[in-house]
Amino acid sequence: MTAVADRLARLSENLIDSPLPVRLRAWDGSEAGPETGPIVEIRNRRALRRLLYRPGELGLARAWVAGELTVPGDLYAALEQVAGHLWEDPPPPPSRLARLAAARELLALAGAAPPPPPPAEETRRRGGRRHALHRDRQAVRHHYDVGNDFYALVLGPSMVYSCAYWGASAGESDPAATTLEEAQDAKLELICRKLGLRPGMRLLDVGCGWGSLVLHAARHHGATAVGVTLSEEQARLGVARVAAAGLADQVEIRVQDYREVEDGPYDAISSVGMAEHVGDATYLAYAERLHTLLAPGGRLLNHQIARRPAPRREDEYRLNPFIDSYVFPDGELAPVGRTVTQLERAGFEVRDVESLREHYALTLRQWVRNLEENWEEAVVAAGPGRARVWRLYMAASALAFERARIGVNQIVAVRPEPGGRSGLPLRARRWTAEPRDR
């Protein structure tokens, strides 16, 4: 009888019309594929059943999360082989005949059995209108209420869950010499400078996470800051961090949707890694709400992941099935041009756009390293399935940023004063050289 790995290799090669880019290891101990290639291990038949009943990315993701499919060696090497093949030279769609033949072979290998239930980590039963307040609360809490202990292991002491700003301390020639903590501190400082924060100014941080930015703004720039988040886990730790820093008279953290904030105007508003949750259909309303909350002459810093190239259909803003089901439910990525247009339609004047794409790739690789170095503790904190989700999601995202499949941009926009005064210096990027109040 032909070994399982050989049968799977032939099946794969028939579907992608090219040699297998990785080495397969099956549950019977057989192997097939390039001898020097990274190994992908299929541990049992349930992985094939998932692919049989849900072909494509979601079936593979379910097998990965359940631990039925794994990469025992270098995950980046395996992803590079697969992603490079699919992204750079995508194969033509298989014919109907090839799909039927593949289904028959999968059925023979997997055995006749019902589909395994999806892993518990998958988001299901999303009720209500997409991006309604209650549905957004469910989506955000799925992602951020994983556990503060887990995030501390991944993010490190900074507790900042957005791309760092590398090279600011070590010099552009050697960005890797900067530590994650230094790079995250540099990012927080860059945001505060772009916002022009000064003592006594009011800052609203939309999607404040664990409070790192509002703490930095109060401690180093004398701002009075309000941070809002939909995650109760984040708010609980954020409030404790504020109290421990002795800044409770300057910083407030609320469990609140930005649409429910009523105590404007604010002198500055930041939105860092939050707008990806908003959705294209409601993005203009988001931008208009922030415009209303910002005082004339105030600045907005909108830090947001962008998709490339521009989509052809509205639903193409949505994330792939793995990310949508396991990581960011209902998340959407738009091209940066679309974001700029929506902000301008809302009444903002966009004054600066800075791409930090490579910075995010470096950040994600550091987060993956933290997770892998603290794997046993992470599994205890969040469970093996959730830890596997985050490892795959962050490693694949790092490669997507490196290959320019996605980007991330900081947009500085202002609400001009009557008469058009922006309040910005003529050479706006002087903010990177402004002195820091320590």
C-alpha positions in Angstrom: 0.0 0.0 0.0 1.3 3.5 -0.9 2.4 5.5 2.2 0.1 8.2 3.4 2.6 11.0 2.9 3.2 10.0 -0.8 -0.6 10.0 -1.4 -0.9 13.5 0.2 2.0 14.8 -1.8 0.5 13.7 -5.1 -2.8 15.1 -4.1 -1.3 18.5 -3.2 0.8 18.6 -6.4 -2.2 17.9 -8.5 -4.1 20.8 -6.9 -1.3 23.4 -7.1 0.2 22.1 -10.4 3.8 22.3 -9.0 6.1 20.4 -6.8 5.4 20.3 -3.1 7.1 23.3 -1.4 7.5 21.5 2.0 8.2 18.1 3.3 5.1 16.2 4.6 5.3 13.8 7.6 2.1 11.7 8.1 0.8 9.9 11.1 2.0 6.6 9.8 5.6 7.9 10.0 6.0 8.2 6.2 7.5 11.4 4.6 7.4 12.9 1.2 8.5 16.1 -0.5 11.9 17.9 -0.7 14.3 16.3 1.7 15.8 19.6 2.8 12.4 21.4 3.0 10.8 22.4 6.3 8.6 19.7 7.7 4.8 20.0 8.1 3.5 17.2 10.2 -0.1 15.8 9.9 -0.6 14.0 13.2 -3.9 12.2 12.5 -6.8 11.7 10.2 -8.9 14.4 11.8 -6.8 17.1 10.1 -7.9 15.6 6.7 -11.5 15.5 7.8 -11.4 19.2 8.5 -10.0 19.8 5.0 -12.6 17.5 3.5 -15.5 19.4 5.1 -14.0 22.9 5.0 -11.4 23.0 2.1 -8.9 25.8 2.2 -7.6 28.1 4.8 -10.2 27.6 7.5 -9.9 23.8 7.4 -6.1 24.1 7.7 -6.5 26.7 10.5 -8.8 24.4 12.5 -6.3 21.5 12.2 -3.5 23.8 13.4 -5.4 25.2 16.4 -6.4 21.7 17.4 -2.8 20.5 17.2 -3.6 18.0 14.5 -1.3 19.8 12.0 2.0 21.3 13.2 5.5 22.5 12.2 8.1 20.8 14.4 10.9 23.0 13.2 11.2 26.6 12.0 7.7 28.0 11.5 8.9 30.9 9.4 10.7 28.6 7.0 7.6 26.6 6.4 5.5 29.8 6.0 8.0 31.3 3.7 7.9 28.3 1.4 4.1 28.1 1.3 3.4 31.9 1.3 6.1 32.6 -1.2 4.7 30.1 -3.6 1.1 31.3 -3.2 1.9 35.1 -3.1 4.6 35.4 -5.7 3.5 32.8 -8.3 -0.1 31.8 -7.4 -1.2 28.6 -9.1 -4.3 28.6 -11.3 -7.5 27.4 -9.7 -7.8 23.6 -9.9 -10.3 22.3 -12.4 -13.6 20.8 -11.2 -12.3 17.3 -12.1 -9.1 17.9 -10.0 -11.2 19.0 -7.0 -13.5 16.0 -7.2 -10.4 13.7 -7.4 -8.9 15.4 -4.4 -12.1 15.0 -2.4 -12.2 11.3 -3.2 -8.6 10.9 -2.1 -9.2 12.9 1.1 -12.2 10.8 1.9 -10.3 7.6 1.4 -7.5 8.8 3.7 -9.6 10.5 6.3 -12.2 7.7 6.6 -16.0 8.1 6.6 -16.8 10.1 9.7 -18.6 13.3 10.7 -16.6 16.6 10.6 -14.8 17.3 13.9 -16.3 20.2 15.8 -14.4 23.5 15.4 -11.8 24.2 18.2 -13.3 26.2 21.1 -11.2 29.2 20.2 -13.1 29.9 17.1 -15.6 32.7 17.1 -19.2 31.6 16.3 -22.7 32.9 16.6 -22.1 36.5 15.9 -25.5 38.1 16.4 -26.8 41.4 15.2 -25.7 43.9 12.6 -22.0 44.0 11.6 -20.2 46.7 13.7 -23.2 47.5 15.9 -22.1 48.4 19.4 -22.9 45.1 21.1 -21.4 43.0 18.3 -18.2 45.1 18.3 -18.0 44.6 22.1 -18.1 40.8 21.5 -15.5 40.9 18.8 -13.1 43.1 20.8 -13.4 41.0 23.9 -12.8 37.8 22.0 -9.4 39.2 21.0 -8.3 41.2 24.0 -9.9 39.3 27.0 -7.5 36.4 26.4 -5.8 37.2 29.6 -3.5 39.9 30.9 -0.9 37.3 32.0 -0.7 35.9 28.4 -0.3 39.3 26.8 2.4 40.2 29.4 4.4 37.2 28.2 4.1 38.2 24.5 4.3 42.0 24.7 6.8 42.3 27.5 6.7 45.0 30.2 5.6 47.8 27.9 2.2 46.2 27.4 2.0 47.9 24.0 0.1 46.0 21.3 1.0 47.9 18.2 4.1 48.2 16.2 7.2 49.6 17.9 9.4 52.4 16.4 12.8 50.7 15.8 16.2 52.4 15.3 15.4 55.5 17.3 18.0 54.7 20.0 20.4 52.5 18.0 20.4 54.3 14.7 18.9 53.4 11.4 21.9 51.3 10.4 21.3 48.7 13.2 17.6 48.7 14.2 17.9 45.2 15.8 20.2 46.7 18.4 17.3 48.5 20.0 15.3 46.5 22.5 11.6 46.0 22.2 11.0 48.1 25.3 13.1 51.0 23.9 11.4 50.8 20.6 7.9 50.8 22.2 8.9 53.8 24.3 10.1 55.5 21.2 6.8 54.9 19.5 4.8 56.3 22.4 7.1 59.4 22.4 6.7 59.8 18.6 2.9 59.8 19.0 3.0 62.4 21.7 5.2 64.7 19.7 3.1 64.3 16.6 0.1 65.3 18.7 2.0 68.3 20.1 1.1 67.4 23.7 1.8 70.0 26.3 1.0 70.3 30.1 -2.7 70.7 30.7 -3.9 69.5 27.3 -6.7 66.9 27.2 -5.9 63.7 25.3 -8.5 61.0 24.3 -6.9 57.7 23.4 -9.5 55.6 21.5 -8.8 51.9 22.0 -6.3 52.5 24.8 -5.3 49.0 25.5 -3.6 48.6 28.9 -3.0 52.3 29.2 0.6 52.6 28.1 0.1 55.7 25.8 -2.1 57.7 28.3 0.5 56.9 31.0 3.3 58.1 28.8 1.4 61.3 27.8 0.7 62.2 31.5 4.1 61.3 32.8 6.3 62.8 30.2 4.1 65.6 28.7 1.9 66.7 31.5 -1.3 65.9 29.6 -4.7 65.0 31.2 -5.7 61.8 29.5 -8.7 59.6 29.0 -8.4 56.1 27.6 -11.4 54.1 26.4 -11.5 50.4 25.6 -14.2 47.7 25.3 -12.0 45.1 27.0 -12.7 44.8 30.7 -9.5 42.8 31.2 -7.5 45.6 29.7 -9.3 48.3 31.7 -8.7 46.4 35.0 -5.0 46.2 34.5 -4.8 49.7 33.0 -6.5 51.2 36.1 -4.1 49.4 38.4 -1.1 50.7 36.4 -2.4 54.2 36.6 -2.8 53.9 40.4 0.6 52.4 40.8 2.1 55.3 38.8 0.4 57.8 41.1 -1.4 59.4 38.1 -5.0 58.8 39.0 -5.6 62.6 39.1 -4.4 62.9 35.5 -5.4 59.7 33.8 -8.8 57.9 33.5 -9.4 54.6 31.8 -13.0 53.7 31.0 -14.8 50.6 29.6 -16.5 52.6 26.9 -17.1 52.7 23.1 -15.8 55.8 21.3 -19.4 56.3 20.1 -20.4 56.8 23.7 -17.9 59.4 24.7 -19.7 62.7 25.4 -17.2 64.8 27.3 -15.4 66.6 24.5 -13.8 68.6 23.2 -10.4 67.2 23.5 -7.2 69.0 22.5 -5.8 65.8 20.9 -7.0 62.3 20.0 -5.0 59.2 19.3 -6.3 56.0 17.8 -3.6 53.3 17.6 -4.4 49.9 16.2 -8.1 50.4 16.8 -9.5 51.5 13.5 -9.1 48.1 12.0 -12.1 47.1 14.0 -14.3 49.8 12.7 -15.2 48.5 9.2 -15.5 50.4 5.9 -19.3 50.8 6.1 -19.1 52.7 9.4 -15.6 54.3 8.9 -17.0 57.7 7.9 -19.2 57.8 11.0 -16.1 56.9 13.1 -14.1 59.7 11.6 -17.0 62.2 12.0 -17.3 61.2 15.7 -13.6 61.9 16.3 -13.9 65.2 14.5 -16.8 66.2 16.7 -14.8 65.3 19.9 -11.7 67.2 18.8 -11.4 70.9 19.5 -10.7 73.3 16.5 -6.9 73.4 16.1 -6.6 69.9 17.6 -4.7 67.0 16.1 -5.6 63.4 15.4 -3.1 60.6 15.2 -4.6 57.6 13.5 -2.3 54.6 13.4 -3.8 51.8 11.3 -2.9 48.7 9.3 -3.6 49.0 5.6 -4.2 46.5 2.8 -2.5 46.4 -0.5 -3.5 46.4 -3.3 -6.8 48.2 -3.3 -9.8 45.8 -3.2 -12.2 45.5 -6.1 -15.3 44.6 -4.0 -16.5 45.9 -0.7 -16.2 42.5 1.0 -12.5 42.3 0.1 -11.8 44.7 2.9 -12.5 41.8 5.2 -9.8 39.6 6.7 -9.0 36.1 5.7 -11.0 33.2 7.2 -8.3 32.3 9.8 -7.9 35.8 11.1 -11.6 36.5 11.0 -12.5 33.3 12.9 -9.7 33.2 15.4 -8.0 36.5 15.8 -9.9 39.7 14.8 -13.6 38.9 14.3 -15.2 41.4 11.9 -11.9 43.2 11.3 -11.3 44.9 8.0 -8.3 46.4 6.3 -8.6 49.2 3.8 -6.0 50.8 1.6 -4.3 53.9 3.1 -5.8 56.1 0.4 -9.3 55.0 1.4 -8.6 56.0 5.0 -7.2 59.4 4.0 -10.3 60.1 1.9 -12.7 59.2 4.7 -10.8 61.4 7.2 -11.0 64.3 4.8 -14.7 63.7 4.1 -15.3 63.9 7.9 -13.7 67.4 8.0 -10.1 66.7 8.9 -7.2 68.0 7.0 -4.6 65.3 6.6 -1.1 66.8 7.1 1.3 63.8 7.3 1.4 60.1 6.5 4.3 57.9 7.7 4.6 54.3 6.8 6.0 52.0 9.5 5.7 48.7 7.6 9.2 47.4 8.3 8.8 48.4 12.0 5.8 46.1 12.4 7.6 43.2 10.9 10.4 43.6 13.5 7.9 44.0 16.3 6.0 40.8 15.3 9.2 38.8 15.2 10.0 39.9 18.7 6.5 39.0 19.9 6.8 35.6 18.4 10.2 35.1 20.0 8.7 36.1 23.4 5.9 33.6 22.9 8.2 30.8 21.9 10.6 31.5 24.8 7.7 31.5 27.3 5.7 28.7 25.6 4.8 26.6 28.6 3.7 29.6 30.7 1.7 30.9 27.7 -0.1 27.6 27.4 -1.0 27.7 31.1 -2.2 31.3 30.8 -4.3 31.0 27.7 -4.5 27.3 26.7 -2.7 25.4 24.0 -5.2 26.3 21.2 -5.0 30.0 21.9 -1.2 30.0 22.1 -1.1 28.2 18.7 -3.5 30.8 17.2 -1.2 33.7 18.3 2.0 32.0 17.2 0.7 31.3 13.6 -1.1 34.7 13.3 2.0 36.7 14.4 4.5 34.8 12.4 2.4 34.9 9.2 1.7 38.6 9.8 5.4 39.3 10.1 6.0 37.8 6.7 3.1 39.7 5.2 4.6 43.0 6.4 8.1 42.0 5.2 6.7 41.1 1.7 4.6 44.3 1.5 1.4 42.4 1.4 0.1 44.8 4.1 1.4 48.0 5.6 0.8 50.2 8.6 0.6 54.0 8.6 0.5 56.9 11.1 -1.7 59.7 9.8 -1.6 63.1 11.4 -4.8 65.1 10.7 -6.0 68.4 12.1 -9.4 70.0 12.7 -8.5 73.5 11.3 -9.5 76.5 13.3 -11.9 79.0 11.8 -10.0 80.8 9.1 -8.0 77.7 8.3 -5.2 77.9 10.9 -3.8 74.4 11.5 -1.5 75.1 14.4 1.3 73.0 12.8 4.8 74.2 12.2 5.8 74.9 8.6 8.2 72.0 8.8 5.9 69.6 10.5 8.4 66.7 10.9 10.4 68.8 13.4 8.4 66.8 16.0 11.0 64.1 15.8 13.6 66.4 17.1 11.6 68.2 19.8 13.1 67.9 23.3 11.5 65.4 25.6 10.4 66.3 29.1 11.6 63.6 31.5 
